Amino acid sequence: MKLKELAQITEARLQGSEDLEISSIAAEPSSATEDQLALIFPPRFAKANKLLKDSKATNLLVSEELMLDEEFQAFTAENKFNLVIVKRPKLALQQLITHFEKPRAQVPVGIHPSAVIDQTAKIDPNARIGALVFIGANVTIGAGSEIQARATIMDNSQIGKDCLIKSGVVIEDYTEIGDRVIIHPNTVIGSDGYSYTTAEPSNLEKMQRKDFNFNMDRQIQHKLNSAGNVIIQNDVEIGANTSVDRGSIGATIIGEGTKIDNNCQIAHNVKIGKDVLIIAQTGIAGSARIGDRVTIAGHSGIGDGVEVGNDVIIGAFSAVNSNLDPFVPVLGIPAIPYGEFMRRQKALARICKHQDELRRLKIKVEELNKVQTS
């Protein structure tokens, strides 16, 4: 692709040789060759310079913000670069990557002869059904949707248009999936919720009430069957090896545009809003409510029944055990507002210094006492 074509796709301003041909996008600026495009995401020269150190790159995709940096202006004046200047480099990458990525395996239109499909299922003629797929009774699959090898779709489930269900996915009964949903390998949608009860108050319940007269006999856990389902709205993407439990009563809902990473757990009756980002190894306990545009970083946990307001940012390794107001960034165990968390961390860092000061004061006091007693 020539630089001028690349600039048209990304709506970029071009500075340099517009007819130069780019072979591919470099994985790292440091390894870029002269015929590759290097991506420079940092908005300041100090970080951009580290990426370009010892690099052979001559073709750079940079932000308008970086172009305002005087040091970067001087750097580009001294060196001959072809610059593709965009507002948001990562968005430009999203626009370009479809032109440079290698073709991915795709199931042909139609139904593979090894698929097992109930006669009551309704599959659009333009759908793609791969090898060894199982599709149960009264399932509907929309136009353009692709079901890859060994996926299982149980009875009475609905899958909309242009969805991609990858290999090994299991979709349990009565699941409702909208349009353009992507579900990655070995994820399970609609498994039973983890919900049990005992005939008498359990020791856990007693401890919560500060009653320590524990019962030391068996405590048989009676399973609460999950009579609800899962509803996944349009444009959701769910990573590999993630579990989304069906509701005990009613639905577990994942809102439009939400993106869930690999190895996450979404428990029964959880309600997730629109455009939420949930990053790897996050667990959301039963009946939690997550607002719109929330970001939950990796290894975080949301407690049972907790409500998280719109536009909250939850930092990595956080434990959210109480409701969070909208627009508040939080961090820590338990999760507290980011500013308060940093204040406490700085206070902890000062403890060692204070301990040294106390030791010195103690020595001086002991010396003074010796002088007074002598």
C-alpha positions in Angstrom: 0.0 0.0 0.0 1.3 3.5 -0.9 1.5 6.1 1.8 -1.1 8.2 0.1 -3.6 5.3 0.1 -2.8 4.7 3.8 -3.4 8.4 4.6 -6.8 8.2 2.8 -7.9 5.2 4.9 -6.9 6.9 8.2 -8.0 10.4 7.2 -4.4 11.4 7.9 -2.2 14.4 7.0 0.8 13.2 5.1 4.3 14.7 5.4 6.8 13.1 3.1 6.9 10.9 0.0 3.3 10.0 -0.8 4.1 7.3 -3.4 6.4 5.3 -1.2 5.0 1.7 -0.8 4.6 0.2 2.6 4.9 -3.6 2.9 3.5 -4.1 6.4 3.1 -2.7 9.9 6.1 -3.2 12.2 5.5 -5.2 15.3 7.8 -2.9 17.2 9.4 0.4 16.1 12.8 -0.9 17.2 12.6 -3.7 14.6 11.0 -1.7 11.8 12.6 -1.9 8.4 12.7 0.9 5.8 9.7 -0.4 4.0 7.5 -0.9 7.1 5.3 1.5 9.0 6.2 2.1 12.6 3.5 3.1 15.1 4.4 5.7 17.6 1.7 6.0 20.2 3.3 8.3 22.9 2.2 11.9 22.7 5.5 13.2 24.0 9.0 13.1 22.5 10.6 11.7 25.7 8.9 8.4 25.3 8.8 8.4 21.5 12.5 8.9 21.4 13.0 5.7 23.4 11.0 3.7 20.8 13.0 5.2 17.9 16.4 4.7 19.5 18.5 2.5 17.2 15.5 2.0 14.9 15.8 1.9 11.1 12.2 3.2 10.7 11.7 5.9 8.2 7.9 5.8 8.0 6.1 6.8 11.2 2.4 7.0 12.1 2.2 9.6 14.8 -0.4 11.7 16.6 -1.2 15.4 16.0 -0.3 15.9 19.7 3.2 14.6 19.2 3.7 16.9 16.2 3.2 19.9 18.5 6.1 18.8 20.7 9.1 21.1 19.9 11.7 18.4 20.6 10.0 16.0 18.2 9.8 18.8 15.6 13.6 19.3 15.9 14.2 15.5 15.8 12.2 15.1 12.5 13.9 18.1 11.0 17.3 16.5 11.6 16.2 13.1 10.2 14.3 12.2 7.0 11.0 10.7 8.0 7.7 10.1 6.1 5.0 11.0 8.6 1.4 9.9 8.7 -0.2 12.3 11.1 -3.5 11.3 12.8 -5.7 12.3 15.7 -5.7 8.9 17.4 -2.9 6.5 16.4 -4.6 3.4 17.9 -7.9 4.2 16.0 -5.8 4.5 12.8 -4.3 1.1 13.5 -7.8 -0.3 13.8 -8.6 1.1 10.4 -5.5 -0.2 8.8 -5.2 -3.7 10.3 -7.9 -5.2 8.1 -5.7 -4.4 5.1 -2.5 -6.0 6.5 -3.8 -8.9 8.6 -3.4 -12.5 7.3 -6.7 -14.2 6.3 -8.3 -16.1 9.2 -9.9 -19.5 8.8 -13.6 -19.2 8.0 -16.4 -21.8 7.8 -17.9 -22.0 4.3 -21.5 -20.9 3.9 -23.9 -23.8 4.5 -23.9 -26.7 6.9 -21.1 -29.2 7.3 -22.2 -32.8 6.8 -20.9 -33.8 10.2 -23.0 -31.2 12.1 -25.9 -32.6 14.2 -28.9 -30.3 13.9 -32.4 -30.8 15.3 -35.1 -30.7 12.6 -36.9 -27.9 14.4 -33.9 -25.5 14.2 -34.2 -22.5 11.9 -30.9 -21.7 10.3 -30.6 -18.9 7.8 -29.3 -20.1 4.4 -26.4 -17.6 4.6 -25.2 -18.9 8.0 -22.0 -21.0 8.3 -22.2 -24.2 10.4 -18.8 -26.0 11.0 -17.8 -29.6 11.6 -19.2 -31.5 14.6 -21.5 -28.6 15.7 -24.5 -29.6 17.7 -27.7 -27.4 17.4 -30.7 -28.3 19.5 -34.4 -28.0 19.2 -36.0 -24.7 18.2 -32.7 -22.9 17.9 -32.6 -19.9 15.5 -29.4 -18.6 13.8 -29.4 -15.4 11.8 -27.9 -14.5 8.4 -24.1 -14.3 8.2 -23.5 -15.9 11.6 -20.7 -18.4 11.8 -20.6 -21.4 14.2 -17.2 -23.0 14.2 -16.2 -26.6 14.8 -17.5 -28.5 18.0 -19.6 -25.6 19.2 -22.8 -26.6 21.1 -26.0 -24.6 21.0 -28.7 -26.1 23.2 -32.5 -25.9 22.8 -34.6 -22.7 22.4 -31.5 -20.5 22.0 -31.5 -17.5 19.6 -28.4 -16.2 17.8 -28.8 -13.0 15.7 -27.1 -11.8 12.5 -23.3 -11.8 11.7 -22.3 -13.4 15.0 -19.1 -15.4 15.4 -19.2 -18.4 17.7 -15.8 -20.0 17.9 -14.7 -23.6 18.4 -15.7 -25.3 21.6 -18.2 -22.7 22.8 -21.2 -24.0 24.7 -24.4 -22.0 24.7 -27.0 -23.4 27.1 -30.8 -23.5 26.7 -32.9 -20.3 26.2 -29.9 -18.0 25.7 -30.6 -14.9 23.6 -27.8 -13.4 21.6 -28.1 -10.3 19.5 -26.3 -9.2 16.3 -22.6 -9.0 15.7 -21.6 -10.9 18.9 -18.2 -12.6 19.1 -17.6 -15.4 21.5 -14.1 -16.9 21.7 -13.2 -20.6 22.1 -14.3 -22.7 25.0 -16.5 -20.1 26.7 -19.7 -21.3 28.3 -22.9 -19.2 28.2 -25.8 -20.1 30.4 -24.2 -22.5 32.9 -26.0 -22.9 36.2 -25.5 -20.2 38.8 -23.5 -21.1 42.0 -26.4 -20.9 44.4 -27.1 -23.2 47.4 -29.0 -23.1 50.7 -29.3 -25.1 53.9 -32.4 -26.3 55.8 -31.1 -24.6 59.0 -29.0 -21.4 59.3 -25.4 -22.4 58.1 -22.3 -21.6 60.1 -21.5 -18.9 57.6 -24.9 -17.2 58.3 -24.3 -17.5 62.0 -20.9 -16.0 61.8 -22.3 -13.1 59.8 -24.8 -12.5 62.7 -21.9 -12.9 65.2 -23.4 -16.1 66.5 -20.6 -18.5 67.1 -22.7 -21.4 68.4 -21.7 -23.5 65.3 -23.3 -26.7 64.2 -20.5 -29.3 63.8 -22.7 -31.8 61.9 -23.1 -32.0 58.2 -24.7 -29.0 56.5 -26.3 -30.3 53.3 -26.3 -27.7 50.5 -29.5 -27.7 48.5 -29.0 -26.5 44.9 -31.1 -23.6 43.8 -31.9 -24.4 40.2 -31.3 -21.7 37.6 -34.7 -21.1 36.0 -33.6 -17.9 34.2 -31.4 -17.4 31.1 -28.7 -15.2 29.6 -29.3 -12.2 27.3 -26.4 -10.9 25.3 -27.1 -7.7 23.4 -25.7 -6.4 20.1 -21.9 -6.0 19.5 -20.7 -7.8 22.6 -17.4 -9.7 22.5 -16.6 -12.4 25.1 -13.1 -13.8 25.4 -11.9 -17.4 25.7 -12.6 -19.6 28.7 -15.1 -17.2 30.2 -18.3 -18.3 32.0 -21.5 -16.4 32.0 -24.1 -18.0 34.4 -27.8 -18.0 33.7 -30.1 -16.1 36.1 -31.7 -18.0 39.0 -35.0 -16.1 38.3 -34.9 -13.8 35.3 -31.9 -13.0 33.1 -28.2 -12.4 33.4 -27.8 -9.4 31.0 -24.7 -8.2 29.2 -25.3 -4.8 27.6 -24.7 -3.6 24.1 -21.1 -3.0 23.1 -19.6 -4.5 26.2 -16.2 -6.3 25.8 -15.2 -9.1 28.2 -11.7 -10.5 28.3 -10.5 -14.1 28.7 -10.9 -16.1 31.9 -13.7 -14.0 33.5 -16.6 -15.2 35.6 -20.0 -13.5 35.3 -22.4 -14.9 38.0 -26.1 -15.4 38.0 -28.5 -12.4 37.7 -25.6 -9.9 37.0 -26.7 -6.9 35.0 -23.9 -5.3 32.9 -24.5 -2.0 31.1 -23.4 -0.7 27.7 -19.8 -0.3 26.5 -18.3 -1.9 29.6 -14.7 -3.2 29.6 -14.0 -6.2 31.8 -10.4 -7.3 31.7 -8.9 -10.8 32.3 -9.5 -12.9 35.4 -12.2 -10.6 36.8 -15.0 -12.1 38.8 -18.4 -10.6 39.2 -20.6 -12.1 41.9 -24.3 -12.8 41.8 -26.9 -10.0 41.3 -24.2 -7.3 40.9 -25.2 -4.3 38.8 -22.5 -2.7 36.6 -23.4 0.7 35.0 -22.5 2.0 31.5 -18.9 2.6 30.3 -17.4 1.1 33.4 -13.8 -0.3 33.2 -12.8 -3.2 35.4 -9.1 -4.0 35.3 -7.6 -7.5 35.6 -7.8 -9.7 38.7 -10.6 -7.6 40.2 -13.6 -8.8 42.1 -17.1 -7.4 42.5 -19.1 -8.6 45.5 -22.5 -10.1 45.7 -25.3 -7.5 45.0 -22.9 -4.6 44.6 -23.9 -1.7 42.4 -21.3 0.1 40.4 -22.3 3.5 38.9 -21.7 4.7 35.3 -18.2 5.6 34.2 -16.4 4.1 37.2 -12.8 2.9 36.7 -11.7 0.0 38.9 -8.0 -0.6 39.0 -6.3 -3.9 38.8 -6.4 -6.4 41.8 -9.2 -4.4 43.4 -12.0 -5.9 45.6 -15.3 -4.0 45.4 -17.4 -4.9 48.4 -19.7 -1.9 48.6 -21.6 0.3 46.1 -19.6 2.8 44.0 -20.9 6.2 42.9 -20.6 7.2 39.2 -17.4 8.7 37.8 -15.1 7.6 40.7 -11.8 5.8 40.0 -11.1 3.3 42.7 -8.2 1.0 43.6 -7.2 -1.4 46.4 -8.5 -4.1 48.8 -11.1 -3.0 49.7 -11.5 -0.6 46.8 -11.4 3.1 47.8 -11.2 6.3 45.7 -7.9 6.5 43.9 -6.8 9.7 45.6 -7.3 8.2 49.1 -5.5 5.0 48.0 -2.4 7.0 46.9 -2.5 9.1 50.1 -2.5 5.9 52.2 0.3 4.3 50.1 2.5 7.4 50.6 1.7 7.3 54.4 2.8 3.6 54.5 6.1 4.5 52.7 6.8 7.1 55.4 6.4 4.5 58.2 10.0 3.2 57.9 11.3 6.8 58.0 9.3 7.5 61.1 10.5 4.2 62.7 14.1 5.3 62.2 13.3 8.7 63.8 11.6 7.0 66.8 14.7 4.8 67.3 17.0 7.9 67.3 14.7 9.7 69.7 14.5 6.6 72.0 18.3 6.5 72.1 18.5 10.2 73.0 15.9 9.8 75.7 17.8 6.9 77.2 21.0 8.9 77.1 19.4 11.9 78.9 17.9 9.6 81.5 21.4 8.2 82.2 22.9 11.7 82.6 20.1 12.7 85.0 20.5 9.6 87.2 24.3 9.8 87.3 
